[in-house]
Every structure is written in structure tokens, then in C-alpha cells.
């Protein structure tokens, strides 16, 4: 892991809070450290005669964070909470609101108490892939001690928030030494801290680098990318666009709402999907419960959606708390297939991409942990607790975006740019076709795919549909005056889950 510290850039920061934002962006720019709102950072500053903890706001992207994304909390008020015997998330949120120096600030990270009780000015927290690969093994603590010696404290898994802060406080209070520069939270991530911005950031990079070096020294870093070719598919399934659209339809019907799916046939995804031990390795659970919020606990192997739904409902029945009021839907979010590679599903294109990227990191973690010793995950009940606690974002997206999960194909997209904009604003994924090359850059959003295509040319239409279906999974609505394009799209439109759900069809 290379350090991105630049003394000149650091010197351009006009305040320590700006410096905090800049070093946070350094961490966020490396996806092997943090992804999609994950990770958090803080700095303790003296203002107006009191100590203020500036901590990254909940859900802010560490790669793009600015000083405005940090929540200022009165440090002593937050630190005092560690003395309580119990504190649920709702109570903790109320205490954080009361401790805010500015009530209009972002909502503080759930890890604010943990940041507050650490006796360091600067604190970093990431979910580094390399650290998880060392920790997520049968003898993970032994491997961590071999990699780090006494430079880190090891904290058993606890749920994020008060429970985790309490465990870290107890261990830090009793076991920290002058050599302690960080903490590894089992099945979660790693903390680093220091007296200066450069020291704290540098310690995080050093800890991740030591995990990488440990994996390399045990011949567990290089990931196998060559496995036997997949067996030929049965004739009834095939590899055409309609098969992808049918899979999206089945996943959507199981979820109860339309989803976008995206196909990743990169070398890593294909190789992982063809591992001889895939059935065992992929079904042990996620590298960290935070991944399951986007990917579900397990991937679906192959295309048996009904079988996956049955198994997921059993998982819910066996592990859901009796007082749970809202449970996740039973549809898969990750599909591993030896011919296609990785197929990810999401409530929109952004979250389909998020699930795909997170699972690609999970592939690396699982493969390296298995090569080091034996990959292990948490019990299913612990994973489901995270799915329930943090899984409400899909409902929020669907309540805001009326066309979330739907895919629209728009011909003459440049002439129909207003329609394209309106569809995107309502949450639809849009494939825009036009003979003009400007269509490719009409929008720079995950939900837009611009394709140069003469909609009177059969071959160009075929190529455009191939890209559109691999990107978004199918078509729910066609906006075009081209009879040729309409005829080509008809089989895909017949597989539209949006139309079926409107008609009340359920699996």
C-alpha cells in the first residue's frame, strides 16, 4: 500500500479541519481500504474554550469528503457516554444530536464514541482488504499477532456503535502500550491513530502494508486466475440476451420490485466463479457484515432463483430476531456463474455497481484468506443483524425515485435529451441510442449508457442491445419510432419485470 502523502499539498490546507478532509480523501481514493460510505476519520480540535471532536458524517463518501462533511461534537459529552451500561442506536443518535456544536451539521458516524475515547488527536478507520484477509481465517488472531506483534490491539467482533466502542475501550484501557499504533476489529476493519495528521495517516498505510507483506510471505497474495473452462450450458438456458433478461426478471419478482443487473465478465470474476472449491468457499459468509448490506450474506451460484429464495427464507426464519419488524427481501444480489462471471443486482444502477465492486473485493479477501489458511466468516445471525440494521437504503431509494430499477431504451437520444433527463431524474436506468457520437457522453451517471447506433441497421442494433442488456439487465420500456429497433426489442420487453409486477405477478 503506497503512501499518497504530499507535503506541498498538506501545506496548502488552510486549517487542521481542511487537512483532516484532505487526508480522508487520500484514504478514500484507495478502494482496497474503503468503499461506498464505509470508513470514518476524525480530529479533535480546541474551539472557544472547549474540545470538539470533528468526525466524518454518516454515509459521506470518504473519497470526496470536505470539511463541511464533518460533524462537530462536544468531546466531553460524547466521551462520557462510555460510562453507561447500555445505549441503543436511537438513544445514541439523540445523545449525538444534543452534543452537536452546530445542530445543522451532518449526522455523526455511529463510531463517534469510539473515536472520542481514543486518546489521540487524529484517528483513521478503514475496512482494509488485506487486514480482513489475514483476520478472516481459522486462526486469525494468531496470524495478526505474527504480522503485527504488539503494535496493534485485537478486538473480537462486536456490532458497530456502543457495543463496539465499549469493547475497544476496555481492551485499550487494559492492554495499550507505548508501542500501540492501531487496533484490528475482527471481521470489521482496522483503526490507526497518532498525534499528527501525517503520523496517523502513515500508521494506517503501514498497518495495511504489513498485512500485505504477511500474505506475500505466506504465498497467499497472488490470486489464481486460471481454472478449467466452464462446462457447456444446457441448450434450454443458452447465453443470449434473453437469458440475462430472464434472470433479471426472476430476481426482480423475488424482490418484489424491479432491479437493475449488471454483468462483469472480467478475468477475476470468471476465475473465481470457476474455482473448484466455489461451493464451499463462497457459502461461508461475507468478509464483513457490512458487505452483506449490499450483497446479501451469500451469492447465488448459477441461476436457480427459486432455490436461492427458499434457502434465504430459511436463513431468515432461523436467525431473525423475534421482534424484527422489517426483514430483507429474499432475492439474491450477487450471482456467480462460470460463463458470465459476476452478475450484481441493485435497486438502481449505482447500487448494482456497488454490489459488484464490493463482491470483487470479497473475492480477493476470501481467496487470500483461503490460501493463508482457511477462510471463515461470522455466524449467520451476526450477518443478518447487519442486513436488518443497515438495509433500509433500498426502500428510501424506491420511495424517492418512482422509476428506480426500471430500464428504458431511448432511440434518437440526442433529439430526446429532455426525455432522457426526465427518466434519469425519476431513477430509471437509460440506454440512449443515436447515430451521433455525442450520445456517448450525454450524461456521466451510473444510470446512463450512451450507444452510437443507427437504429435502421440490424447489426448495429444487435451490438447495442448486447451492451445495454449486459449493463442493465433488460428493457422495460422502449421510446423509439424505429420499427427495426422495436422488432428487435420485443422479446426483451416480454421479459420485463416492471410490467409483470404492475400486473401483480409474483413467484
Secondary structure, DSSP 8 states (H G I E B T S, - for coil): ------HHHHHT-SSHHHHHHHHHHHHHT-TTT--TT--EEEEEEEETTEEEEEEEBTT--TTT--GGGEEEEEHHHHHGGGGSS---HHHHHHHHHHHBSSTTS--B-TTHHHHHHSS-SEEEEE--HHHHHHHSBTTHHHHHHHHHTTSEEEE----TTHHHHHHHHHHHHHH--TT--EEEETTTEEEEEESSHHHHHHHHHHHHHHHHHHHHHTT-SS------------TTT-SSHHHHHHHHHHHHHHHTS--EEEEE--HHHHHHHT-TTHHHHTTS--SSHHHHHHH-SS-EESS-HHHHHHHHHHHHHHHS-TT-S----S--SEEEETTTEEEEEESSHHHHHHHHHHHHHHHHHHHHHHHHS-B----HHHHHHHHHHHTTHHHHHHHH-TTTT-EEEESSTTTTHHHHHHHHHTT-EEEEEESSGGGGGS--STTEEEEE--TT-HHHHHHHHHHHHHHHS--SEEE---HHHHHHHHHHHTT-HHHHHHTT---
